[in-house]
Amino acid sequence: MGEDPANDGARATFAAELIALKHPQFTTLHLVGLDHNQHKFGPGTPEAHATLESIDGMVGDLVAAARKAEPDLVVAIVSDHGFAPVEHDVNLMPAFVQAGLVTLDPKTGKPTAWEAEPWAAGGSAAVVLARPDDAALKAKVKALLGTLAADPANGIAQVIDAPAIVAAGGGKHPSFWIDLKIGYETGSHATGPIVVTPGGNKGTHGYFPAHPEMRATFMIDGAGLARHGALGEIDMRDIAPTLAKVLGVGLPQATGKPLF
């Protein structure tokens, strides 16, 4: 089933039938249409608003049906990221090719060897080194990224290194991480001049979480839950332990902690 918003209705109907038939203790449902249309049309557009209204109706119908089957139902609504409008693609790979860090097959344009490579993540890109402990390689990549970031036309907001990535809660494998300015996303061109090209999407995510546009949503309601009101800004890693506590199960290896 694709990401077209029309398919979300079928997903919600299936989930309602599953709950009524099987009475599961825990059910998850991913409605993808809003993400799809915000990439395609951009956030805040009439198309995005219409999709959100449609999903709101689907969730309302699903909750009503599920509560008939499970009167003590607890409902949690979570979004995994925010969204920002996009106008430009930043094609990082040509810079790595020109620096001799990536070798491309002249016929297919696909990499045949690499020393360091940017891994696109929407509004940011991880930079992974083939030999992370190679000081000379790390220095070469750092210099390249410094040159790229120094040109305002490249749309780079900041570059952080491995210790800063870990301190921010990121993965341990990248040696650097590039955060783009809002309005820019990582492009896919591997050859040609190092240029910023028109955006392939109208909206994206994947920027560093400090950007207000990336703030997501968490709501929870149900029988047996005390009224807390606004929870303020939370760490998304606290959501799983919170749901585990509601279910009455342990999650000892979780990084986060229950919110209440």
Stockholm file with secondary structure:
# STOCKHOLM 1.0

chainA/1-260         MGEDPANDGARATFAAELIALKHPQFTTLHLVGLDHNQHKFGPGTPEAHATLESIDGMVGDLVAAARKAEPDLVVAIVSDHGFAPVEHDVNLMPAFVQAGLVTLDPKTGKPTAWEAEPWAAGGSAAVVLARPDDAALKAKVKALLGTLAADPANGIAQVIDAPAIVAAGGGKHPSFWIDLKIGYETGSHATGPIVVTPGGNKGTHGYFPAHPEMRATFMIDGAGLARHGALGEIDMRDIAPTLAKVLGVGLPQATGKPLF
#=GR chainA/1-260 SS CCSCTHHHHHHHHHHHHHHHHHCCSCCCCCCCHHHHHHHHHCTTSHHHHHHHHHHHHHHHHHHHHHHHHCTTCEEEEECSCCCEECCEEECCHHHHHHTTSEEECTTTCCEEEESEEEEECSSEEEEEESSTTCHHHHHHHHHHHHHHHHCGGGCEEEEEEHHHHHHTTCCSSCSEEEEECTTEEECCCCSSSSCEEECSSSEECCSCTTSGGGCCCEEEEETTCCCCCCCCSCCGGGHHHHHHHHHTCCCTTCSSCCCC
#=GC SS_cons         CCSCTHHHHHHHHHHHHHHHHHCCSCCCCCCCHHHHHHHHHCTTSHHHHHHHHHHHHHHHHHHHHHHHHCTTCEEEEECSCCCEECCEEECCHHHHHHTTSEEECTTTCCEEEESEEEEECSSEEEEEESSTTCHHHHHHHHHHHHHHHHCGGGCEEEEEEHHHHHHTTCCSSCSEEEEECTTEEECCCCSSSSCEEECSSSEECCSCTTSGGGCCCEEEEETTCCCCCCCCSCCGGGHHHHHHHHHTCCCTTCSSCCCC
//
